[in-house]
Amino acid sequence: MTRAQLTDDEWEFIAPHLPIGDYGPYPERLRQQFEGVVWKFRTGSQWREMPREFGAW
């Protein structure tokens, strides 16, 4: 687990506050996508450098 990945308790707190639209984000990938955004803003890196564990950029 990296610093950008959330614990289950943290995710349980955040998940109800995130919007789910008709066309995405997809609920089954929402946590992965959210953690990718957290990683991006914590590191300041380019999207292309995102680790594979967070999905395609």
Biopython code that builds the backbone (N, CA, C, O; Angstrom):
import numpy as np
from Bio.PDB.StructureBuilder import StructureBuilder

atoms = [
    (1, "MET", "N", (0.848, -1.179, 0.000)),
    (1, "MET", "CA", (0.000, 0.000, 0.000)),
    (1, "MET", "C", (0.892, 1.240, 0.000)),
    (1, "MET", "O", (1.803, 1.356, 0.819)),
    (2, "THR", "N", (0.629, 2.153, -0.909)),
    (2, "THR", "CA", (1.375, 3.402, -0.961)),
    (2, "THR", "C", (0.654, 4.463, -0.139)),
    (2, "THR", "O", (-0.463, 4.254, 0.333)),
    (3, "ARG", "N", (1.307, 5.589, 0.020)),
    (3, "ARG", "CA", (0.672, 6.682, 0.765)),
    (3, "ARG", "C", (-0.582, 7.186, 0.076)),
    (3, "ARG", "O", (-1.467, 7.743, 0.725)),
    (4, "ALA", "N", (-0.667, 6.996, -1.225)),
    (4, "ALA", "CA", (-1.830, 7.476, -1.974)),
    (4, "ALA", "C", (-3.010, 6.525, -1.880)),
    (4, "ALA", "O", (-4.141, 6.905, -2.183)),
    (5, "GLN", "N", (-2.760, 5.307, -1.466)),
    (5, "GLN", "CA", (-3.854, 4.351, -1.359)),
    (5, "GLN", "C", (-4.544, 4.518, -0.014)),
    (5, "GLN", "O", (-3.904, 4.772, 1.007)),
    (6, "LEU", "N", (-5.835, 4.372, -0.036)),
    (6, "LEU", "CA", (-6.643, 4.586, 1.149)),
    (6, "LEU", "C", (-6.866, 3.288, 1.906)),
    (6, "LEU", "O", (-6.915, 2.210, 1.314)),
    (7, "THR", "N", (-7.000, 3.402, 3.209)),
    (7, "THR", "CA", (-7.394, 2.243, 3.996)),
    (7, "THR", "C", (-8.886, 2.020, 3.765)),
    (7, "THR", "O", (-9.576, 2.901, 3.251)),
    (8, "ASP", "N", (-9.370, 0.872, 4.135)),
    (8, "ASP", "CA", (-10.803, 0.597, 3.968)),
    (8, "ASP", "C", (-11.648, 1.571, 4.782)),
    (8, "ASP", "O", (-12.711, 1.997, 4.329)),
    (9, "ASP", "N", (-11.185, 1.925, 5.976)),
    (9, "ASP", "CA", (-11.933, 2.876, 6.812)),
    (9, "ASP", "C", (-11.997, 4.259, 6.159)),
    (9, "ASP", "O", (-13.043, 4.908, 6.182)),
    (10, "GLU", "N", (-10.892, 4.709, 5.582)),
    (10, "GLU", "CA", (-10.882, 6.000, 4.897)),
    (10, "GLU", "C", (-11.826, 5.975, 3.701)),
    (10, "GLU", "O", (-12.564, 6.931, 3.464)),
    (11, "TRP", "N", (-11.798, 4.872, 2.947)),
    (11, "TRP", "CA", (-12.667, 4.765, 1.776)),
    (11, "TRP", "C", (-14.140, 4.756, 2.175)),
    (11, "TRP", "O", (-14.964, 5.375, 1.501)),
    (12, "GLU", "N", (-14.476, 4.074, 3.246)),
    (12, "GLU", "CA", (-15.868, 4.043, 3.723)),
    (12, "GLU", "C", (-16.362, 5.445, 4.070)),
    (12, "GLU", "O", (-17.546, 5.744, 3.913)),
    (13, "PHE", "N", (-15.466, 6.296, 4.536)),
    (13, "PHE", "CA", (-15.822, 7.672, 4.878)),
    (13, "PHE", "C", (-16.012, 8.524, 3.622)),
    (13, "PHE", "O", (-16.932, 9.340, 3.565)),
    (14, "ILE", "N", (-15.152, 8.344, 2.618)),
    (14, "ILE", "CA", (-15.148, 9.186, 1.419)),
    (14, "ILE", "C", (-16.179, 8.756, 0.380)),
    (14, "ILE", "O", (-16.843, 9.606, -0.214)),
    (15, "ALA", "N", (-16.321, 7.470, 0.153)),
    (15, "ALA", "CA", (-17.133, 6.938, -0.945)),
    (15, "ALA", "C", (-18.549, 7.508, -1.050)),
    (15, "ALA", "O", (-18.982, 7.824, -2.159)),
    (16, "PRO", "N", (-19.281, 7.652, 0.042)),
    (16, "PRO", "CA", (-20.656, 8.170, -0.106)),
    (16, "PRO", "C", (-20.731, 9.596, -0.623)),
    (16, "PRO", "O", (-21.796, 10.029, -1.063)),
    (17, "HIS", "N", (-19.638, 10.334, -0.582)),
    (17, "HIS", "CA", (-19.644, 11.737, -0.983)),
    (17, "HIS", "C", (-19.224, 11.947, -2.435)),
    (17, "HIS", "O", (-19.230, 13.079, -2.919)),
    (18, "LEU", "N", (-18.860, 10.880, -3.134)),
    (18, "LEU", "CA", (-18.423, 10.995, -4.520)),
    (18, "LEU", "C", (-19.593, 10.749, -5.466)),
    (18, "LEU", "O", (-20.375, 9.819, -5.266)),
    (19, "PRO", "N", (-19.709, 11.575, -6.487)),
    (19, "PRO", "CA", (-20.846, 11.419, -7.416)),
    (19, "PRO", "C", (-20.637, 10.252, -8.374)),
    (19, "PRO", "O", (-19.518, 9.979, -8.807)),
    (20, "ILE", "N", (-21.705, 9.585, -8.690)),
    (20, "ILE", "CA", (-21.712, 8.525, -9.695)),
    (20, "ILE", "C", (-22.687, 8.977, -10.775)),
    (20, "ILE", "O", (-23.884, 9.113, -10.522)),
    (21, "GLY", "N", (-22.168, 9.208, -11.983)),
    (21, "GLY", "CA", (-23.009, 9.675, -13.077)),
    (21, "GLY", "C", (-23.513, 8.522, -13.929)),
    (21, "GLY", "O", (-23.171, 7.365, -13.683)),
    (22, "ASP", "N", (-24.312, 8.829, -14.913)),
    (22, "ASP", "CA", (-24.835, 7.819, -15.830)),
    (22, "ASP", "C", (-23.753, 7.269, -16.748)),
    (22, "ASP", "O", (-23.838, 6.126, -17.199)),
    (23, "TYR", "N", (-22.742, 8.072, -17.025)),
    (23, "TYR", "CA", (-21.703, 7.681, -17.980)),
    (23, "TYR", "C", (-20.320, 7.576, -17.350)),
    (23, "TYR", "O", (-19.326, 7.599, -18.077)),
    (24, "GLY", "N", (-20.219, 7.465, -16.073)),
    (24, "GLY", "CA", (-18.925, 7.315, -15.412)),
    (24, "GLY", "C", (-18.788, 8.371, -14.331)),
    (24, "GLY", "O", (-19.522, 9.359, -14.359)),
    (25, "PRO", "N", (-17.909, 8.210, -13.409)),
    (25, "PRO", "CA", (-16.970, 7.101, -13.332)),
    (25, "PRO", "C", (-17.689, 5.802, -13.004)),
    (25, "PRO", "O", (-18.780, 5.802, -12.435)),
    (26, "TYR", "N", (-17.070, 4.721, -13.367)),
    (26, "TYR", "CA", (-17.682, 3.427, -13.139)),
    (26, "TYR", "C", (-17.501, 3.016, -11.680)),
    (26, "TYR", "O", (-16.381, 3.032, -11.170)),
    (27, "PRO", "N", (-18.575, 2.652, -11.011)),
    (27, "PRO", "CA", (-18.504, 2.346, -9.581)),
    (27, "PRO", "C", (-17.459, 1.295, -9.223)),
    (27, "PRO", "O", (-16.843, 1.386, -8.161)),
    (28, "GLU", "N", (-17.245, 0.301, -10.080)),
    (28, "GLU", "CA", (-16.295, -0.755, -9.739)),
    (28, "GLU", "C", (-14.842, -0.277, -9.807)),
    (28, "GLU", "O", (-13.950, -0.934, -9.271)),
    (29, "ARG", "N", (-14.597, 0.870, -10.465)),
    (29, "ARG", "CA", (-13.241, 1.415, -10.567)),
    (29, "ARG", "C", (-13.090, 2.740, -9.839)),
    (29, "ARG", "O", (-12.031, 3.364, -9.911)),
    (30, "LEU", "N", (-14.105, 3.174, -9.154)),
    (30, "LEU", "CA", (-14.097, 4.495, -8.532)),
    (30, "LEU", "C", (-12.960, 4.654, -7.528)),
    (30, "LEU", "O", (-12.274, 5.676, -7.519)),
    (31, "ARG", "N", (-12.762, 3.656, -6.691)),
    (31, "ARG", "CA", (-11.696, 3.752, -5.691)),
    (31, "ARG", "C", (-10.326, 3.831, -6.368)),
    (31, "ARG", "O", (-9.488, 4.642, -5.973)),
    (32, "GLN", "N", (-10.100, 3.015, -7.359)),
    (32, "GLN", "CA", (-8.836, 3.018, -8.085)),
    (32, "GLN", "C", (-8.602, 4.384, -8.734)),
    (32, "GLN", "O", (-7.495, 4.919, -8.664)),
    (33, "GLN", "N", (-9.615, 4.939, -9.353)),
    (33, "GLN", "CA", (-9.493, 6.240, -10.004)),
    (33, "GLN", "C", (-9.255, 7.348, -8.986)),
    (33, "GLN", "O", (-8.430, 8.234, -9.210)),
    (34, "PHE", "N", (-9.959, 7.300, -7.891)),
    (34, "PHE", "CA", (-9.804, 8.315, -6.846)),
    (34, "PHE", "C", (-8.391, 8.280, -6.274)),
    (34, "PHE", "O", (-7.772, 9.325, -6.076)),
    (35, "GLU", "N", (-7.881, 7.078, -6.009)),
    (35, "GLU", "CA", (-6.528, 6.949, -5.484)),
    (35, "GLU", "C", (-5.492, 7.443, -6.495)),
    (35, "GLU", "O", (-4.462, 7.993, -6.104)),
    (36, "GLY", "N", (-5.751, 7.253, -7.776)),
    (36, "GLY", "CA", (-4.864, 7.772, -8.803)),
    (36, "GLY", "C", (-4.804, 9.289, -8.795)),
    (36, "GLY", "O", (-3.732, 9.869, -8.968)),
    (37, "VAL", "N", (-5.935, 9.929, -8.599)),
    (37, "VAL", "CA", (-5.969, 11.391, -8.529)),
    (37, "VAL", "C", (-5.228, 11.864, -7.275)),
    (37, "VAL", "O", (-4.486, 12.844, -7.332)),
    (38, "VAL", "N", (-5.419, 11.188, -6.166)),
    (38, "VAL", "CA", (-4.695, 11.538, -4.938)),
    (38, "VAL", "C", (-3.191, 11.408, -5.172)),
    (38, "VAL", "O", (-2.424, 12.285, -4.776)),
    (39, "TRP", "N", (-2.770, 10.321, -5.810)),
    (39, "TRP", "CA", (-1.349, 10.109, -6.104)),
    (39, "TRP", "C", (-0.813, 11.260, -6.948)),
    (39, "TRP", "O", (0.254, 11.801, -6.658)),
    (40, "LYS", "N", (-1.548, 11.631, -7.985)),
    (40, "LYS", "CA", (-1.121, 12.692, -8.898)),
    (40, "LYS", "C", (-0.877, 13.994, -8.155)),
    (40, "LYS", "O", (0.152, 14.639, -8.357)),
    (41, "PHE", "N", (-1.796, 14.384, -7.311)),
    (41, "PHE", "CA", (-1.666, 15.666, -6.633)),
    (41, "PHE", "C", (-0.685, 15.619, -5.468)),
    (41, "PHE", "O", (-0.111, 16.648, -5.112)),
    (42, "ARG", "N", (-0.482, 14.461, -4.873)),
    (42, "ARG", "CA", (0.539, 14.356, -3.824)),
    (42, "ARG", "C", (1.949, 14.408, -4.391)),
    (42, "ARG", "O", (2.841, 14.994, -3.777)),
    (43, "THR", "N", (2.158, 13.811, -5.540)),
    (43, "THR", "CA", (3.502, 13.737, -6.100)),
    (43, "THR", "C", (3.813, 14.891, -7.036)),
    (43, "THR", "O", (4.978, 15.259, -7.185)),
    (44, "GLY", "N", (2.809, 15.467, -7.667)),
    (44, "GLY", "CA", (3.037, 16.514, -8.644)),
    (44, "GLY", "C", (3.599, 15.971, -9.950)),
    (44, "GLY", "O", (4.067, 16.737, -10.792)),
    (45, "SER", "N", (3.556, 14.680, -10.121)),
    (45, "SER", "CA", (4.094, 14.044, -11.328)),
    (45, "SER", "C", (3.137, 14.188, -12.500)),
    (45, "SER", "O", (1.990, 14.607, -12.344)),
    (46, "GLN", "N", (3.635, 13.832, -13.670)),
    (46, "GLN", "CA", (2.800, 13.845, -14.853)),
    (46, "GLN", "C", (1.880, 12.631, -14.836)),
    (46, "GLN", "O", (2.186, 11.609, -14.221)),
    (47, "TRP", "N", (0.745, 12.761, -15.524)),
    (47, "TRP", "CA", (-0.207, 11.649, -15.600)),
    (47, "TRP", "C", (0.454, 10.417, -16.200)),
    (47, "TRP", "O", (0.133, 9.296, -15.806)),
    (48, "ARG", "N", (1.367, 10.602, -17.140)),
    (48, "ARG", "CA", (2.030, 9.478, -17.811)),
    (48, "ARG", "C", (2.862, 8.637, -16.856)),
    (48, "ARG", "O", (3.122, 7.466, -17.131)),
    (49, "GLU", "N", (3.281, 9.216, -15.738)),
    (49, "GLU", "CA", (4.120, 8.522, -14.768)),
    (49, "GLU", "C", (3.308, 7.764, -13.716)),
    (49, "GLU", "O", (3.872, 7.169, -12.798)),
    (50, "MET", "N", (2.000, 7.791, -13.854)),
    (50, "MET", "CA", (1.144, 7.148, -12.862)),
    (50, "MET", "C", (1.386, 5.637, -12.827)),
    (50, "MET", "O", (1.434, 4.998, -13.878)),
    (51, "PRO", "N", (1.539, 5.058, -11.628)),
    (51, "PRO", "CA", (1.725, 3.614, -11.520)),
    (51, "PRO", "C", (0.528, 2.850, -12.087)),
    (51, "PRO", "O", (-0.603, 3.331, -12.022)),
    (52, "ARG", "N", (0.771, 1.685, -12.629)),
    (52, "ARG", "CA", (-0.289, 0.880, -13.251)),
    (52, "ARG", "C", (-1.397, 0.502, -12.264)),
    (52, "ARG", "O", (-2.534, 0.284, -12.681)),
    (53, "GLU", "N", (-1.097, 0.420, -10.989)),
    (53, "GLU", "CA", (-2.090, 0.003, -10.012)),
    (53, "GLU", "C", (-3.287, 0.952, -9.922)),
    (53, "GLU", "O", (-4.332, 0.590, -9.381)),
    (54, "PHE", "N", (-3.129, 2.180, -10.460)),
    (54, "PHE", "CA", (-4.216, 3.139, -10.443)),
    (54, "PHE", "C", (-4.977, 3.190, -11.763)),
    (54, "PHE", "O", (-5.865, 4.027, -11.925)),
    (55, "GLY", "N", (-4.659, 2.342, -12.678)),
    (55, "GLY", "CA", (-5.355, 2.299, -13.965)),
    (55, "GLY", "C", (-4.663, 3.142, -15.014)),
    (55, "GLY", "O", (-3.661, 3.805, -14.746)),
    (56, "ALA", "N", (-5.211, 3.103, -16.199)),
    (56, "ALA", "CA", (-4.635, 3.853, -17.316)),
    (56, "ALA", "C", (-4.869, 5.348, -17.128)),
    (56, "ALA", "O", (-5.919, 5.761, -16.637)),
    (57, "TRP", "N", (-3.907, 6.137, -17.513)),
    (57, "TRP", "CA", (-4.058, 7.582, -17.393)),
    (57, "TRP", "C", (-4.839, 8.109, -18.550)),
    (57, "TRP", "O", (-5.077, 9.313, -18.636)),
]
sb = StructureBuilder()
sb.init_structure("model")
sb.init_model(0)
sb.init_chain("A")
sb.init_seg("    ")
for serial, (resi, resn, name, xyz) in enumerate(atoms, 1):
    if name == "N":
        sb.init_residue(resn, " ", resi, " ")
    sb.init_atom(name, np.array(xyz, "f"), 0.0, 1.0, " ", f" {name:<3s}", serial, name[0])
structure = sb.get_structure()
